[in-house]
Amino acid sequence: VNYLDQAAASAPGKIILIGEHFVVHGSYAVAAAINKRAKVTILGAKGKVSSIISGKEKSRLFAQDSSFAAIKAVSRCFFKEFGKPKENITIKIESEIPRGSGLGSSAAISIAASAALSRFYGLELESEKILGVAMDGEKAVHGNPSGIDTATSLKGGMILFKKNVCCKSINLNRSLQFLIVYSGVERTTSRLVSKVARRKNSFPSQFSFLTEASSFASLELVEAISRCDLPYLGALMNLSQAALSWIGASTPKLDFLIEELLRRDDCYGAKLTGAGGGGSVIGLPKPDKVGAVLSTVSKHFELAFLASTPQDGLRWE
Ligand code: MEV
């Protein structure tokens, strides 16, 4: 192996516009990369032990604890296939994506880590391989991921996704702006995914009906985007929120936030994004209301920002 002294890569977080949860059970879904990224740098021959650092947090790379679960799982998977590094390494994470916010922080870190490790080893892995290693990491953390988060982070832009079937970039005729508001409530994806699976077991036929409806709405959403039909795009987001609420992914705080975005007619649509149970909501603001709605929510929520799509996927740094 021809180790480099240092290698780095970055990858974006994501929002899901439609189809989260149902995508785990076979529905189509649509997701987009956002303008918040995670960067992972691998530094060779540093320190007495191999370690991971992120701001003030630090852990040994091979410590068997729950800290830095995503990056430890990705590294284990990578070393299993390509061998452990001959020297101690430091893995440095710099992420703009709040953890547990539903904005794809662990997927972005997994993609960036998988890419940075491959470059550090002097390998030129194909993007499918980088994705495969990152997915193994995600599986270790989330149990049963559909793969939509890692696929979006790798590819960037906006994608139409179906587990093991389809991962297609959607052409945008013009850029689209979404409002993203983090509720401040951290949550774990795996807990929510299990909760939804229990709901499926209790109501199999209703769940299957909603999974089909989610596929239909995802394909409609792609059409709405190609026509730049924002009112219909918003209506589909609202429909998706109703289904997510029924399967138990929403919370009173998220409902309140969504209600705020819709109440004054500032947004065409609003919904939770990602696993729910906390995390973030997204709104599709009317073009002339963008500033007003952002300043209103910013009064009550610390992290509210606009994300325009398309954004870059994996980037070598
Ligand atoms: C999480 O961002 C999206 C979920 O659908 C889980 C997954 O697809 O792996 C909740």
Residues whose N, C-alpha, C, O or C-beta is under 5 A from the ligand:
A	BS01	MEV	E20 H21 V23 V24 N144 P145 S146 G147 I148 D149 G274 A275
